[in-house]
Amino acid sequence: MGVTFLLASARFVANIARLSLGPLLPLLSSELGFPAESKPALLSAYSSGYILTQVAGGFFADRYGAPSVLAFTAGASALVLLALTSAPGEWGITWWIRLYVALGFLAGPLFPASSVAVKENVEPERRAGAAAVIDAAASAGTCVATLAPSVAAATFGWKGVFIMTAAAALLVTFGSIRLGSAPRQKRYSVKSSRRQSAAATSPNDGGSGESSYKVLFSLPSLSLYLCNSCDNFCKYILNAWLATMFVERYKVSAAEAGGWLAVVEAVGVFSRVIAGMRDPLGIRYRWAASSVTFTLQGLFLFLAFSAPDPKSCAFFLTSYAFCTGGHSVGFRPRYFEAAPKFAGLLSGYGNTVASMASAMGPVVIGIILGEEKDEQSDIYDGEERWSKVGLLMAAVGGLGVIGAMGLGSGKDKVEKNSTQSRKEAFAGGRRLSYYELSVSVLAQEDHGDLSGIGDLGLKEE
């Protein structure tokens, strides 16, 4: 539970550091004189750095352990946040852009390192629940970053917001250092090292460079990247454009729109936690959970963008948010189940591709909504254009279903690989070597399945 809380705190703080700039930007612009034409560059600076380091972060987390990567990421991010408060106003927006690129650059390894930490420190049957709590904490950080910075800045000033966020990041740093030196972590690190050592010389267990390439770019892995990209594409479109739709289409106030969206986000957090804690389908049916979720997701988003009034729209959005919990027992746990010793690299590749999709989503919607008006009509047909957005969301949901179907049942493949050499040995009438025995046992141990060990004359400890 302590590891899950630490990782949840890390994602919570990182999202606040990432998203608090938007609500604070009007205050920063008036106080520091940021030019209007430079604001888009500042708002996109974090993402520019974030995409660059996720694969490298996953590699270092796999190689040196997640606690070291988490401690460095959180500690260095705290220093950048403090640098923002001490940067002289005459330095101008250029320095702010550079510092936010650095902040995103440092935060990139957080997601893959979290996957490695879950794999190394959480029991297999509880990993889906831990991942759901961590994902829910990230969503909670999004809510806080949207609502709290303006209120806090009115009391403590914008510098106070950055200082408090930096202090929280330092607490995460200390927690990561403690995690790295805890006895529990040492035991899991030894176990992980044993697996990696055995796999490094195994011809069939993905230890070689060629095998790692096959794992990272296999059909299940590419399907996993597609699922993550479709989910992020829709999620970031909603974050970027929902408030605008409520205000422009339904003529509601910005405060009312924010209230509806807060309810939707809260339902999503609740759904992820509940689904992850229950994990009713298990590893064998991850594909089915995400297939059903993407189907309902596309349907409810289409209905939401076609709704005639704000209440109906909010109802369908809430239904969509409730369904998203299915991904917590669907494709998301596959990052540390599909290939445990490559959990960091797999997460790094997947989140890099998904981050690119996240950046594309709001731009695509902007193109759809920015089409020329019909010259034969003086009335802006907003409903029709928002309905086009709904059709796009439904199409993305269908694409997500295709990705989910490609995930397959990873457990069957793992069980087959982990027992293949044992069956061949029995068929050939020879005894397994100690090395072959250890690889078989460790492969099953990764997935919490030691039922076949009795066939080898061993007893489960």
N, C-alpha and C positions, 0 to 999 in steps of 0.2 A: 504493500500500500504506500510505503514511503517513496518508492521509486516512481510510482504512478503520480503521486502528488507533486514530486519534483518536476517531472516532465510536463505535467499539466500546467504548473506554474511557469515553466520556461516558455511554453507556447502562448500562454495568457499574456505574459509580459512582452513577448516579441510582437504580438499583434497590436498591443497598445502602442509600442514604439513605432510600429510601421504606419498605423492608421490615424494616430492623433494629429498628424500634420494637417489633414484636411480641415477639421473644425478650428484649428488654431491659425490657419493661413490668413483669414481676414485681419486678425489682431497683429500677426507678424508683418503683414503688408503695410498696415498703417504705421506701425512703430519703426520698422526697419526700411520702409520705402521700397519694397520689392516691386518691380515693374510687372504689369499685367501680362505682357507677352512672354515672360520667363516663368510664369507659374506652372504651365503644363510640364515643362522640363523638370521643375522641382518635384512635382507630384509623381512623375514617372522615374525619378532617380533611384529610388529604393529598389524597384523591380529590376532595373538595369543591372545592379550589382547582385541581386538575389539569385538571378538565373545562373550566374557564372560559377558559383562555388558548391552547388549541391552534389554534383558527381564526385568532386574532390573530397567534400565533407564525408560522403558515404565511404569512400576508399579509406580515409584516415580513421573513421570510426570502426570499420571492420578490422583494420590493421592494429590500431593502438588502443582501441576501447572507446566506448561512447563517453564516459565521464570526462576524459581529457578534452575531447572536442567540445562538449557542452560547457565546460569551465572556461575554455578559451573564448568560445563564441559569446557567452554571456558577459564575461569580464571585459572583453574588448568593446562590446556594444555599449556597456556602461560608460567607458571612457569617451566614446564618440558622442553619446548623449550629453555628457558633461561639457565636451568641447563645443557643442551647439550653444550652450548657455554662456560660454565665455568668448565666443567669436565676436570681435568688434563689429559694430554696425557698418563701418566704412569698408569692411571686406566685401560686402555686397552679397547678392544672391548666388554668385558663382561658387563661393566657398560653402554655402549651404547645400548646393547641388552636389558638390564633391563629398561632403560629409555624409549626405544621405546615400550616395552610391556606396560609400565605405560601410555604412550601417547595413545596407542590404547585402553587401559582399560578405560581411561577417555573420549575418543571420542565415545565409544559405545552407550551411551544414546542419542546422537545427533539426529539420525534418528527418533526414536520413539517420542522424545520430540518435534521434528518439526511437526510430524503428529498431536500431541495434540494441539500445538500452532495454527495450521491451523484450526483445528476443533473449537477451542475456540474463535478465533479472526477474522475469515474470514467468510463473509456471505456465506450460502450454495451454492448459484448459482455461486460464484466466487472461490470456493475452488479448483476445478480442474485446473483453470488457475494459482492459487497461487502455487499449487503443481508442475505444469509444469515449472514455473519460477525457483522454488527452485531446481528442478532436473537439469534444464539447467545450473544453476549457479555451481552445483557440477561438471558437465561436463566441464564447462569453467575453473574451478579450476584444473581439470586434464590436460587440454591443457597448462595452465600457468606453472604447476608443471613440465611438460615434457620439455618445451622450455626455460623458463625464469631462473631457478636456475643457470645453467652454465654461462649464460651471466652476471647475477647479481654477482655471485661469483668472476668473473674476475675483477669486479670493487670494490666490497665491501668485498670480502672474504667470505668463507663459513659461518663464524660466523655472518656476516651481514645479510645473507639470513635468518638464524634462528631468529635473533633479529627482523627483519622486520615482519616475520610471527607471532612472539610472540606479537608484538605491535598491529597487526591487530586482533589477538585473544582477546587482552585486550579491544579493541574498541567494539567487539562483546559482551564482558562481561558487559560493561557499558550500551550498548543498551538493553541487556536482563534485567538488573536491572531496567532501565526506563520502559520497557514493563511491568514488574511486578507491578510497582507503578502507571501506567497510569490509568485514570478513565475508559477508554474503556475496558481495561483488567478486571477491577473490575466488570464491568457490566456483561461481559461474564462469569467471575468466579462465580458470584452469580447465573446466569442462569444454569451453569453447576452443581453447588451444588444442586440446586433445583431438577434437573433431577436425580442426583445421590441419593438424599435423598428419592425422591419418588420411584426410582427403587429399593432401598435397601430393601424396605419392600413389594415390589410387587412380587407376586408369579410367574408371567408370563413375567417379563421384564428383566430377566438376572441379578438380583441384588445379588443373593446368590452365594456362591462359586461353587456349582454344576452347576448353570446356566452359570457362567463365563467359566467354563471348557467346557461346551457344545458349547459356542460361539467360543472359541479359537480353538477347534478341530472339529468343524462342517465341513460338506462337502464344503460349500463356502469358509471357512477360509483355509482349506487344499488346495483347488484349488488356492486360492490367493497366498499361500506360493509356490506352484508349479510354478505358472506364474512368480513370482519374481525370483525363482531359475533358471528357464530356461533363462530368460532375462540376469541375472547376469553371468551365465555360459558362454553364447556366448560373452557378452561384455568383460569379463576379459580375455577370450582366445584371442580376437582381440587385446586388450591392450598389452598382453604378447608376441604374436607371429607374428603379422602382419609385423612389421619391419623386423624380421628375414626372413619371406617369401619373401618380396620384394627384400632383398639383396641377399639371397641364390638362389632363384628360377629365378628371373628376372635379376639378376646381375646389379642392380641399386645401386647408392651410398646411404649411410645412410642419407645424407642430402635430397636427392630426395624422399626417402621413408618417411622421416619425413614430407616433404611438402604434399605428398598425404594424409597421415594420418591426418594432421592438417585440410585439406579441409573436409575430412569425418567427423571429430569431429565437425567442425563448422556447417556443414549441419544438424547434429543431434541436436545441440543446437537450431538452428533456427526452426527445425521441432517441437520440444517439446514446445517451447514457442507459436508458432502459433496454434498448435492443442489445447493446454490447454486454450488459450485465447478464442478460438471459441467454444469449447466443443459442437459440433453439435448434438451429439446423446443423451446427458444427462445421468442420472443415470440408466435409464431403460435398456440401451443397452451397458453397459460397456463390457459385455461379447462378444458382436459382434465386438466391436472395437479391442479388443485384439486378438480375433480369426483371423480376417483378417490380423492384423499386424504380428502375429506369422507365418501365412501361407506365406506371402510375405517375411518375415524375413528369413525363412528357404530356400525359393527359391533363393533369391538374394545372400545369403551367400554360397549356393552350387555353384551357377554360378561364384561367385567371386573366390572361391578356385579352380575352374576348368578352369579359364580364361587363354588363351594362352599368354597374354602379360600384362604389368603393366597398360596400359591405360584401357583395358577392365576390369581388376580387380578393378581398382579405380572407374570405372563407376558403377559396381555392388555394391561395398561397399558404394558408395554415395547414391545409390537407397535404400540400406538397412538402412542407417542412416536416410534418409528422412522418411521412414516408421515407425521408432521407435517412432515418435511423437504420433502414435496411442495409445501407452501404457499410455500416459499422460491423455487420456480420456478413458482409458480402465481399467486395473486392479489397477493402482496406486492409484486413488482416493478412491478405495474401503477400504483402510486402515482406513480412518476416516468416511466412510459412512456406512460400514457394521454393526458396533456396536460402536456408538459414544462414549459411556462412557468407552469402552475398547480400544480406539484408540491407546493408548500408548502400552499396552500389546500386542495387535494384531500386531502392527508395530515391536515390539521387537522380538516376535516369528518369524515373517516373514523374517525380515532382518537377524536374526541369521541363519536360514536355508539357506537363499540366500547367506550369506557370506561363509558358508561351501561349497556350490556349486561353488562359485567364486574361492575358494582355490583349488577345485578339477579340474577345467577346464584346466588350464595350465599344470598340472601334467599329465592328460589324454592325451593331445596333445603331450607332451614330450614322453610318452610311444609309441604313434603311430609313431612319427617321429624317434624314437630311435631304431626301429626294426632292426634286423640283415640284412645285405645286402644279396642279392641272390648270392649264391656261384657260379652259372653258368653265372653270368653276372658281368663284371668289371665296369659297369656304374651304378651310383646311380640313381635309378628311383625316383627322387624327385617329378615329376609331379603326379605320381600315389599315392604317400603318401599324398600329399597335397589334392588330390581328395578325399581320405579317410576322411580327416578332413572336407571337404565339405559335405560328406554324413552324418557325425556325426552332423554337424550343422543343416542339414535338418531334421534329426531325432529329435533333440532337439526342433526345431520349431514345429514339429508335436506333441510332448509331451506338448508344451506350448498351442497348440490349445485345447488339451484335458482339460488342467487346466482352460483355459478361458471359455470353455463350462460349467464347473462346477461352475463358478461364479454366473450364473443365473441372474435374475432380482431382486435385493434386495429391490427395491421400493415396489413391490407387497407384499412382506412378511411383510415389515414394516407397510404398510398401513393396512394390514389384522390384524396384532397384535394390532395396535394402536386403531382400531375401534371395535375389537371383543367384549369387555365388553360393549360398548355402544349399539351395536346391540342386545346383549343378554338382556340388561336392557329394551330396547324398546319392545322386544318380550315378556318379562315377565311382562310388564305393570308396571314396577317400575321406580323410578327416580334414576339417578346416584348419588352416594355420591360425596362430594367435592373431596375426594381423587381420586376416579376413573376418575372423570372429569379432574383433573389436570394431571394425568398420560397420558390420551388420548391426551390432548392438547399438552403437552410437547413432546410426541413421534412424533406427526406430525410436531411440530415446529422444531425439529432436522433436518427434511428434507425439510424445507421451504414450507410445504403444510398445510395451514390452511383453506382449502376449506370446510372441513367437520365440522368446528366449528359452522357454521350457523345452522346446524341441531340441535345443542344443545341449541339454543336460545342465543348464544353469538355473539358478533361482533368482527371482526378482528381489532386489534389495529393498 
